[in-house]
C-alpha cells in the first residue's frame, strides 16, 4: 500500500504533462483510453459475472447455511468449525495428497523418458507423438468404462490375469490402496503424453552442441540423460510440477466417473477434496459447507504456491523476502 | 494518424458489440419473468428421457384435455444433475418450468414446499382414490400439503434365475419359491443352499439387502416429526442392518460393488437373484438379453417394498395451476398410464390400469410368467411409509455396510460408526439426535 501511494503522484503527473505538450485536444485521464477499456470490457464483464461474483459470493456463502433454494441463514464460523473436525473432510485431504504423489511422481518420470525417446532418431515419430497425446483428449466417460472393466474386482482383466498367473486377486475398486492405485493409473494414463509433449518442446530447445560434445567425450545414453537433459530441462520440469500440483489438488473427474457419482467408492477411499466439495454442494445441497471446503482448498493451494515460488526463486537466484531483509540489514 | 483512428474506431466498435451482446443476454434473462415460455397459453413441462410418454405430450401440445385453452410444451432437460438444474431455476426465480418431474427423492424438496402449489387446492383430492395409497402418501409433505403427484411406481420383487435355482434343488416355480422364502432367514437359508450347490450368489451385495429391507418397511429412519429412529435397537434400520450382516456372513451376497461387476454377475449367472422395483425388468432385458426365458419373479421375504418411481409437481410460479393439474390428472389417469406402460414401460401408480385390459408385456423374458400380472398383485401390499427429507444424510449406513462386506470391517464397529457419522451430519443440519 505504501509503495503504491508513494508512486502515485509521479505516474499521475507524467501523462498529464505529456498530454498537454504532445496531444493537444485529447480528453484527459482515463477517458483517453476509453476505446481500449471498451475493447477489453467483454472479457471483464463476463469475468465479473461468472468469475469474480461467484468467488466473492462463495466467501459469503461459507458463513451461511443454504440449501440452494430456500432462505439462507447466517451461521458465522460454524461451517469452518465443523470442517476442522470433520473426519470425512480430512480423509479426503489425505486421499488427495496420497493420490497426487502416487500419480505425479511416476507420471513425470515416464513423461520424461517418453519425451527423451521421442526426441531421439526413431521411425514414425509423428505417429508416436500423436499416440501418446491421444489419452489426453479421450472422453473421460469412455475411459471410465474401460478402466472399470479392466480393474473390476470379480470380472476384471487385471484380476483375471492375476488368477491365471496363480496370484491372489486384489480389490482394485474396493480396497483402500486398490482404489488409490486405480485412480493414479488413470491420471498417469491421461497426463503422461501431455507432459511428454511439454518436455519434448523443452528438449528441442537444448542446444545440440552439448550432446555432440558429450558424445565426443564418450558419455553414454544415461549420462547424457542425467547430466545434460535433466539439468537443462529444470525450468520445464518445474513448470510441469506446478501444473501437476494444480491438477492433483483439483482431482475430481477420475474418481467421479470411476464410481459413477460423488461417492468416492468403498470407505470413501477415492474421495478427493473437490469431489467432497461437489458431494456436499450438489448431492447434499449444503452450499455453505461446500463453499467452506472450497476456501480450505484455496488455503492448501496458497501454501503450495508459496512452496513452488520459493523453489523457483531460489533456483533462479532471485531474492526471497528473507534474503532481501538480510541484504538490507547488511 | 488515419490508421490509428481506424484502429480506434474498430476497437470501439468491437467493444460496443461485445458489451451490447453481453447486456442483451443479461436483460433478456430479466425481462421474461419466471416462466420459460413467453406464450401465456403454454405450460412448460420438464422431464427426462423415458420419464414421460412423449406420445401423450404430443397430444397435449395442441390442447390440454380439461383446459382446452392451454397447451403443453415438453422440454427434455436430461436426467443428469436434474435436481441441480431444477433447483437452480427455483433459486434464480427465473426459467422455472410450469410443471416438473421429480424422482423418488422428492422429500428433498419438503423444506422448500412453499415454492410448490398444494395440488389439493386444485382438485387433486377428488382423484386421490385412483392411486395407490402408499404412492400418494410419499408425495404428501409433513405439513399435509400434497406437493407431489404420483407418476410411475417401483413395487419390488425377488428376481431369480429359474435354471440356477433348479440346479441347486430349490423351488423353481414362483409361487412355491414365494412360499419357501416367507422370512429373511428362509431367504438366507435358500441362499446358502444355492451357494453350496452352484456357487452363485443370491443378490449382488449386502447394501442391496439393507436398502430393500428398509424400502419394504412401514417405519424408516425418521418419524413424521423428522425425529431420528435409526438408533433404536429394535428399530427397522437395525433390523435391516442385522439381516444384511447375516446374509453377508452366510456368504449369500455377491460382494459386487461396481456397476461393471454387477452387470457381469447377472450376465454370467454368478449372481442368480436381485431385489428391485418393477422397472428393473427393462434394465434386465438390456443388461442380460442372453438370459431371456431363464428369469422368474417371486415375492421377497415379509412384504414388497417401494424402490424408485417418479412424481410430478407444480411450482407456485406456474401460469395456470388449474390447467397444470388438469394435464397431470389426464396424463396419469388409468388409461393413459396403461398406454405409458406399453410405450415406455412406466409402471402405473393406478390399480385400475391393470384391469383396463390394454396393458401387455408381450415378451417371454420370464418364461410363462407375466411380470405385469405379478407386480399388479404385489403393488397393493406395499406399506405406507414416510420418507423424511433428512434421509439424504443417512448414506453412512450403506457406506459402512459396504465396508463390512468388502473390507471385512467388524459389523458392530461399522454400526457404531454409521450411527455416529449420521448423528454428526444431522446435528449439523440442526436435527437433535
Interface residues (C-beta under 8 A of the other chain):
Chain A: X34 X35 X36 X37 X38 X39 X40 X41 X42 X45 X46 X49 X67 X68 X69 X70 X82 X86 X87 X88 X145 X148 X149 X152 X153 X154 X155 X156 X171 X173 X174 X175 X176 X259 X260 X263 X265 X266 X267 X268 X282 X283 X284 X285 X286 X289
Chain B: X8 X11 X12 X14 X15 X16 X18 X19 X21 X22 X26 X81 X83 X84 X87 X88 X90 X91 X108 X109 X111 X112 X115 X254 X255 X256 X257 X258 X259 X260 X261 X264 X265 X268 X270 X392 X393 X395 X399 X402 X403 X406 X407 X421 X424 X428 X429
